[in-house]
Amino acid sequence: MSIYESSRAASRAAFRLSCRPRLHGLANFPASGPVIVAPNHLSFLDSIIVSSFMPRRVSFFAKAEYFTSTGVKGAAMRTFFQSIGSIPVERGEQAASVAALQLALEILDRGDVFGIYPEGTRSRDGMLYRGRTGVGWLALTTGAPVVPVGLIGTERLQPADSMMVTPRRFTMKVGEPLYFDRVGPGHSLPQRRQVTDRIMNAIADLTGQERVGRYNQRPGAE
Protein backbone atom coordinates (compact mmCIF):
# COMPACT_ATOMS: atom_id res chain seq x y z
CA MET A 1 0.00 0.00 0.00
CA SER A 2 1.36 3.45 -0.95
CA ILE A 3 2.01 6.22 1.58
CA TYR A 4 -0.97 8.07 0.11
CA GLU A 5 -3.33 5.11 0.47
CA SER A 6 -2.06 4.40 3.99
CA SER A 7 -2.62 8.04 5.01
CA ARG A 8 -6.03 8.07 3.39
CA ALA A 9 -7.09 4.88 5.14
CA ALA A 10 -5.88 6.19 8.49
CA SER A 11 -7.69 9.53 8.06
CA ARG A 12 -10.87 7.80 6.93
CA ALA A 13 -10.83 5.49 9.93
CA ALA A 14 -10.19 8.38 12.32
CA PHE A 15 -13.06 10.43 10.90
CA ARG A 16 -15.45 7.46 10.96
CA LEU A 17 -14.60 6.64 14.57
CA SER A 18 -14.57 10.16 16.00
CA CYS A 19 -17.08 12.06 13.83
CA ARG A 20 -19.52 9.45 12.46
CA PRO A 21 -19.84 11.34 9.14
CA ARG A 22 -22.94 11.19 6.99
CA LEU A 23 -21.86 10.40 3.42
CA HIS A 24 -24.24 10.67 0.50
CA GLY A 25 -23.89 10.18 -3.25
CA LEU A 26 -20.48 8.51 -3.46
CA ALA A 27 -21.89 6.31 -6.21
CA ASN A 28 -22.18 9.44 -8.37
CA PHE A 29 -18.41 9.65 -8.70
CA PRO A 30 -17.12 8.62 -12.17
CA ALA A 31 -15.08 5.43 -12.00
CA SER A 32 -12.53 6.52 -14.60
CA GLY A 33 -11.31 9.46 -16.64
CA PRO A 34 -10.53 13.04 -15.64
CA VAL A 35 -12.79 14.57 -12.99
CA ILE A 36 -12.95 18.03 -11.41
CA VAL A 37 -14.15 17.95 -7.80
CA ALA A 38 -15.71 21.26 -6.67
CA PRO A 39 -16.61 21.51 -2.96
CA ASN A 40 -17.71 24.44 -0.85
CA HIS A 41 -15.08 25.43 1.69
CA LEU A 42 -15.67 25.79 5.44
CA SER A 43 -12.65 24.29 7.19
CA PHE A 44 -8.92 23.69 6.96
CA LEU A 45 -9.84 19.98 7.12
CA ASP A 46 -12.06 19.98 4.03
CA SER A 47 -9.36 18.75 1.63
CA ILE A 48 -8.45 15.92 4.00
CA ILE A 49 -12.11 14.94 4.36
CA VAL A 50 -12.77 14.94 0.61
CA SER A 51 -9.53 13.08 -0.15
CA SER A 52 -10.25 10.50 2.56
CA PHE A 53 -13.70 9.48 1.39
CA MET A 54 -13.73 9.87 -2.38
CA PRO A 55 -13.47 6.60 -4.35
CA ARG A 56 -10.44 7.92 -6.27
CA ARG A 57 -7.35 9.95 -5.45
CA VAL A 58 -8.04 13.68 -5.43
CA SER A 59 -5.20 16.20 -5.81
CA PHE A 60 -5.72 19.55 -4.08
CA PHE A 61 -3.47 22.58 -4.01
CA ALA A 62 -1.99 23.65 -0.68
CA LYS A 63 -0.08 26.79 0.27
CA ALA A 64 3.61 26.53 -0.62
CA GLU A 65 4.65 27.49 2.90
CA TYR A 66 3.23 24.20 4.15
CA PHE A 67 6.06 22.52 2.23
CA THR A 68 8.87 24.97 2.98
CA SER A 69 8.56 25.65 6.72
CA THR A 70 11.61 24.67 8.76
CA GLY A 71 12.12 22.82 12.02
CA VAL A 72 10.34 19.79 13.39
CA LYS A 73 6.89 21.32 12.86
CA GLY A 74 7.77 22.25 9.29
CA ALA A 75 9.00 18.75 8.54
CA ALA A 76 5.85 17.23 10.02
CA MET A 77 3.63 19.53 7.94
CA ARG A 78 5.57 18.79 4.77
CA THR A 79 5.37 15.04 5.31
CA PHE A 80 1.66 15.22 6.06
CA PHE A 81 0.68 17.28 3.02
CA GLN A 82 2.85 15.19 0.73
CA SER A 83 1.27 12.02 2.10
CA ILE A 84 -2.26 13.13 1.23
CA GLY A 85 -1.30 14.13 -2.31
CA SER A 86 -1.37 17.92 -1.88
CA ILE A 87 0.41 20.06 -4.47
CA PRO A 88 2.34 23.18 -3.35
CA VAL A 89 1.33 26.45 -4.99
CA GLU A 90 2.15 30.09 -4.38
CA ARG A 91 -0.80 32.33 -3.58
CA GLY A 92 -1.61 35.95 -4.23
CA GLU A 93 0.05 36.57 -7.60
CA GLN A 94 -1.50 36.40 -11.05
CA ALA A 95 1.44 34.50 -12.52
CA ALA A 96 1.20 31.92 -9.74
CA SER A 97 -2.54 31.48 -10.38
CA VAL A 98 -1.94 30.88 -14.09
CA ALA A 99 0.82 28.38 -13.32
CA ALA A 100 -1.49 26.59 -10.88
CA LEU A 101 -4.21 26.20 -13.51
CA GLN A 102 -1.66 24.82 -15.95
CA LEU A 103 -0.62 22.25 -13.36
CA ALA A 104 -4.27 21.33 -12.80
CA LEU A 105 -4.60 20.94 -16.56
CA GLU A 106 -1.74 18.44 -16.59
CA ILE A 107 -3.43 16.39 -13.85
CA LEU A 108 -6.69 16.24 -15.78
CA ASP A 109 -4.94 15.48 -19.08
CA ARG A 110 -3.51 12.37 -17.39
CA GLY A 111 -7.05 11.23 -16.65
CA ASP A 112 -6.73 11.93 -12.92
CA VAL A 113 -8.89 13.83 -10.40
CA PHE A 114 -8.32 17.43 -9.39
CA GLY A 115 -10.06 19.24 -6.52
CA ILE A 116 -10.67 22.99 -6.56
CA TYR A 117 -12.64 25.29 -4.25
CA PRO A 118 -14.59 27.71 -6.45
CA GLU A 119 -14.93 30.14 -3.51
CA GLY A 120 -11.14 30.37 -3.35
CA THR A 121 -10.84 30.52 0.42
CA ARG A 122 -12.74 29.36 3.48
CA SER A 123 -16.09 30.91 4.34
CA ARG A 124 -15.80 32.30 7.86
CA ASP A 125 -19.49 33.07 8.25
CA GLY A 126 -20.92 29.85 6.82
CA MET A 127 -22.37 31.50 3.71
CA LEU A 128 -21.66 30.42 0.12
CA TYR A 129 -19.76 33.06 -1.83
CA ARG A 130 -19.61 33.79 -5.54
CA GLY A 131 -17.52 31.27 -7.46
CA ARG A 132 -14.26 32.31 -9.06
CA THR A 133 -14.06 31.25 -12.68
CA GLY A 134 -10.97 29.03 -12.55
CA VAL A 135 -13.23 26.00 -12.21
CA GLY A 136 -15.16 27.11 -15.30
CA TRP A 137 -11.90 27.56 -17.21
CA LEU A 138 -10.83 24.01 -16.36
CA ALA A 139 -14.21 22.52 -17.27
CA LEU A 140 -14.42 24.24 -20.65
CA THR A 141 -10.76 23.71 -21.51
CA THR A 142 -10.70 19.99 -20.70
CA GLY A 143 -14.30 18.83 -21.02
CA ALA A 144 -13.85 16.93 -17.74
CA PRO A 145 -17.05 16.42 -15.74
CA VAL A 146 -17.41 18.51 -12.60
CA VAL A 147 -18.59 16.76 -9.45
CA PRO A 148 -20.14 19.27 -7.00
CA VAL A 149 -19.60 18.46 -3.33
CA GLY A 150 -21.51 19.88 -0.39
CA LEU A 151 -19.79 19.92 2.99
CA ILE A 152 -21.99 20.63 6.00
CA GLY A 153 -20.74 21.14 9.54
CA THR A 154 -17.00 20.80 8.87
CA GLU A 155 -16.39 24.27 10.28
CA ARG A 156 -17.25 22.89 13.72
CA LEU A 157 -14.32 20.46 13.57
CA GLN A 158 -11.78 23.25 13.48
CA PRO A 159 -13.05 26.83 13.60
CA ALA A 160 -11.11 29.47 11.68
CA ASP A 161 -7.93 30.62 13.46
CA SER A 162 -8.03 27.63 15.81
CA MET A 163 -5.35 24.94 15.99
CA MET A 164 -7.61 22.60 17.95
CA VAL A 165 -9.64 19.87 16.26
CA THR A 166 -12.83 18.82 18.03
CA PRO A 167 -14.73 15.73 16.86
CA ARG A 168 -18.12 16.74 15.51
CA ARG A 169 -20.52 15.02 13.17
CA PHE A 170 -20.45 16.38 9.62
CA THR A 171 -22.07 15.62 6.28
CA MET A 172 -20.57 15.25 2.80
CA LYS A 173 -22.90 15.15 -0.18
CA VAL A 174 -21.57 14.20 -3.61
CA GLY A 175 -23.75 15.50 -6.41
CA GLU A 176 -24.29 14.12 -9.89
CA PRO A 177 -21.54 15.06 -12.38
CA LEU A 178 -22.06 18.17 -14.48
CA TYR A 179 -20.99 17.85 -18.10
CA PHE A 180 -19.86 20.71 -20.33
CA ASP A 181 -18.70 20.81 -23.92
CA ARG A 182 -14.95 20.83 -24.42
CA VAL A 183 -14.43 24.25 -25.99
CA GLY A 184 -10.70 24.57 -25.32
CA PRO A 185 -8.81 27.55 -23.89
CA GLY A 186 -10.32 29.91 -26.47
CA HIS A 187 -13.70 30.12 -24.73
CA SER A 188 -15.11 33.47 -23.63
CA LEU A 189 -15.35 34.96 -20.15
CA PRO A 190 -19.20 34.92 -20.28
CA GLN A 191 -19.06 31.19 -21.06
CA ARG A 192 -16.72 30.64 -18.13
CA ARG A 193 -18.97 32.64 -15.81
CA GLN A 194 -22.06 30.72 -16.92
CA VAL A 195 -20.40 27.38 -16.22
CA THR A 196 -19.09 28.55 -12.84
CA ASP A 197 -22.52 29.82 -11.81
CA ARG A 198 -24.09 26.49 -12.73
CA ILE A 199 -21.52 24.69 -10.56
CA MET A 200 -22.19 27.04 -7.65
CA ASN A 201 -25.94 26.48 -8.00
CA ALA A 202 -25.35 22.73 -7.74
CA ILE A 203 -23.23 23.19 -4.61
CA ALA A 204 -25.90 25.42 -3.07
CA ASP A 205 -28.55 22.76 -3.74
CA LEU A 206 -26.42 20.26 -1.82
CA THR A 207 -25.58 22.46 1.18
CA GLY A 208 -28.59 24.75 1.54
CA GLN A 209 -26.22 27.62 2.40
CA GLU A 210 -27.26 31.24 2.16
CA ARG A 211 -25.74 32.77 -0.98
CA VAL A 212 -23.53 35.85 -1.16
CA GLY A 213 -23.23 37.70 -4.46
CA ARG A 214 -19.61 38.78 -3.96
CA TYR A 215 -16.25 37.06 -3.86
CA ASN A 216 -14.86 35.86 -0.56
CA GLN A 217 -11.58 37.41 0.60
CA ARG A 218 -8.89 36.08 2.90
CA PRO A 219 -8.49 38.12 6.12
CA GLY A 220 -6.23 41.09 5.44
CA ALA A 221 -6.70 40.90 1.66
CA GLU A 222 -7.88 44.00 -0.15
URBELLIN-V418255 format. One line per field, one symbol per residue. ss: DSSP state (a for helix, b for strand, c for the rest). A space follows every 50 residues. Layout:
ss = ???
This chain:
ss = ccaaaaaaaaaaaaaaaaaccbbbcaaaccccccbbbbbccccccaaaaa aaaccccbbbbbbcaaaaccaaaaaaaaaaaaacccbbbccccaaaaaaa aaaaaaaaacccbbbccccccccccccbcccccaaaaaaaaaccbbbbbb bbcaaaccccccccccccccbbbbcccbccccccccccaaaaaaaaaaaa aaaaaaacccbccccccccccc
